[in-house]
Amino acid sequence: MKQHISIEEQARRTLADIQRENLENPEHLWTLKEVSIYLAVSYRTVLRMVQAQRLPAIMVGGSYRVRSAELGRFLRANSTTRAQG
């Protein structure tokens, strides 16, 4: 029996696939909006992280862009690990 998948679920899966592919390409440039969606935080939060130089970004045509390599480093540097025990 074929399982019914909603359009919303298809869109989420597609977005997740795109984000995963983008992270795997170290030179891909993310917009701050894309980063905010990926991190599930507000655009303003991402902008503040860039302005505070916590998240490295470059200016392209008057807009910030974040390289995938920098986003990956940011995630690794700010990740928490569960204590085993």
N, C-alpha and C positions, 0 to 999 in steps of 0.2 A: 504494500500500500504506500503510495507517494505521500510524503509529509508536506503539508501546506506551510509555506513560509511567508510571513507578511512582507509587504514592501518595505516597511520600516526595518525589519530584521535584515532583509537583503541589503539595504542601504548601509546599515551598521557594519555588516560583514565586508561590504565593499570598501567602506572607509577604513576599517581595520587593516584590510589587505594593502590599501594604498599607503597608509601610515607605516606599515611594516616595511614595504618596499622602499619608501623614502628614507627611513632610518638606515637601511642597508646600503644606501648610496651616500657616502660621506660628503659629497659635494652638492647634494640637493639643498636648495634654499627654501626654507619654510617661512611663510609670513607669520607675523605675531599672532594673527587670528588662528592660523593652523596650529601653532604651538599651544595657544590657549585651549583650543578644543582637545588636543591630544593630552594635555596635562589636566584637563577638567578644572581650569581656573579661569578667572576673568581676563579679558584682553588687557585691562588696566594693570593687573597683577604682573603679567608678562612684561608689559612696558616698563613698569617700575624695576623689575629684575634686570632688564637691559640697561636702563638708565643708571642703576646702581652698579653696573658692570659685574653682576653676579652671573648673567647669561650673556656670553659674547655674541655680538651681532654686527652686521655690516649695513651700511646705508646704500640702498639701491634706488635711484630715482626718487629720493625723498622719503622712502619707506624703509624700515628696518627689515632685515632678513637674517635668519639664523641657519647656519650650516648644520646638516645632520650630524656631522662629527662633533660639533660643539654641543648640540643638544644631547647627544649620547654621553659626552663627558660630564655635562651638567647632571644628567640623571644618575650616572654612576657615583658622582661626588656627593649627591644629596640623597642617595638611597639609604634605607635602613635595613639591617639584617635582623632576622629573628634569632634570639639566643636559643641555643640548644640546651635541653635540660630536662 
